[in-house]
């Protein structure tokens, strides 16, 4: 495991998992939210976002967390491992709501992007299993079939996986 993608619904804990996995394996970690979002929650231009990902994936070792389906084709061919945090929506929604309460007004996701109450985002999290999960699974099957695939369906499975790695 030298080039690892961590994917899953928002709120699954991709960033935390990726940090812990990177630390356990001694690999650099890249959070796609930090490449994508500009101050004021302004999206990066596609060309810049894609170039930044290509720069990261050109290296021999990395952990990248985030979905961003429209650019998975840049990461999937280079990944040797794909970790899918496939948690129930109630877990993910509870986690994003708790994050909002805990970090409201703080710039933890990306510089200049304070945590905020965002009903549209919560709706996206609730709809993710029905509207986005299958597309993610299909992309992984089509473009990441060569990679080791690890599907974790509960937070305790993720803890156990990290414990075995460490």
GIHU-V684534 format. One record per run of one state. SS is the DSSP state (@ for helix, = for strand, . for the rest). FROM is the first residue (numbers start at 0). LEN is the number of residues. If there is no record, write none. Layout:
[[SS,FROM,LEN] [SS,FROM,LEN]]
This chain:
[[.,0,2] [=,2,6] [.,8,5] [@,13,12] [.,25,3] [=,28,3] [@,31,5] [=,36,2] [.,38,3] [=,41,2] [.,43,2] [@,45,12] [.,57,4] [=,61,4] [.,65,3] [@,68,7] [.,75,5] [=,80,5] [.,85,3] [@,88,15] [=,103,1] [.,104,5] [=,109,1] [.,110,2] [=,112,1] [.,113,1] [=,114,1] [.,115,3] [@,118,13] [.,131,1] [@,132,11] [.,143,4] [=,147,5] [.,152,2] [@,154,11] [.,165,1]]
